[in-house]
Every structure is written in structure tokens, then in C-alpha cells.
Amino acid sequence: MNPIYDNKLRRSLTGALIALALIMAIYPTRSATMEHSQPKLYKVTNGTWGSAGAEMLVEKAAVKLRFDCAEGEIPLTLRKDKKGIFKVEGTYTRRGFGPIRIHKPPVAEPVIYEGKVTGKLMKFKITVITTGDVVGEFTVTRGQEARIRGCR
């Protein structure tokens, strides 16, 4: 065999292998991307979910919550995984007794709403992001009216 031809062939093959390795690094295969893809999420049923002390109004693009002496909001569509589990960021605003003070309005705290939907029942807990404090744990039922007491 010709040594000049062998060197050219070796360099061509080396270059092709390097190019192939770069392409594979930049464009992963379908199976590699499927392993790291997000699980399919399902929309939580719209409507009122209520109990004594808590109400969740699930709407198309947001969730509004009312509690005894507080309110909350999730500014996006509430979605759960196939096991019914959800975890989303939102806000929680504590209300005090009496009128709202002009120089001290209520402050919306960033919180995590996490829970599980099983049929018509939803259990969830609220955790303040900045402190890790659990505000409370609630169980609400779809289609049930809430019984909310005002701050007295």
C-alpha cells in the first residue's frame, strides 16, 4: 500500500469521526431527549373547590383562593401530573382585623402551593418561599361551597 494514501485516509477518517462526535453532542438523539422531558400535565377541573375555612376558584388561566383572614392567587393554569400531584408558585396575603391601614397595606408573600387531586378531593399545603414556614394544610371538595369567616 501507498503510505501517502494511508495518511490521507487516516486524516479523513479522523476528521469525519470528530465531525460526527460534534454533531451528536449538539443534536442529541430522540431517545436521549425523551429521558429528560417533562412529564405530561393535565388541567385541574375548573370550578369552585371549598371547605370550612378555604375556597379555591379554579379558572381557565388563574386560581383565586380565599381563607379565613387571608387570600391567595396562582397566576397561571393549575396543572397536575398523572398521579394528581401539583406544585406551583403563587401569593398569599394575610388580612388583619379591622380596617386596612393606609400606611401598612397587606403584603402578598411568595408561596408554594403543593398538593394532590384525587377525584373530587384536593389536599394542599402552602409554604412561604422566603422562610420555609408552612402557612397551613387544607382539604377542599370540587363543587362544595366554602364557609369562610371574616376577620373578627
C-alpha positions, 0 to 999 in steps of 0.5 A: 500500500501507498503510505501517502494514501494511508495518511490521507485516509487516516486524516479523513477518517479522523476528521469525519469521526470528530465531525460526527462526535460534534454533531451528536453532542449538539443534536442529541438523539430522540431517545436521549431527549425523551429521558429528560422531558417533562412529564405530561400535565393535565388541567385541574377541573375548573370550578369552585373547590371549598371547605370550612375555612378555604375556597379555591376558584379554579379558572381557565388561566388563574386560581383565586383562593380565599381563607379565613383572614387571608387570600391567595392567587396562582397566576397561571393554569393549575396543572397536575401530573398523572398521579394528581400531584401539583406544585406551583408558585403563587401569593398569599396575603394575610388580612388583619382585623379591622380596617386596612391601614393606609400606611401598612397595606397587606403584603402578598408573600411568595408561596408554594402551593403543593398538593394532590387531586384525587377525584373530587378531593384536593389536599394542599399545603402552602409554604412561604418561599422566603422562610420555609414556614408552612402557612397551613394544610387544607382539604377542599371538595370540587363543587362544595361551597366554602364557609369562610369567616371574616376577620373578627 
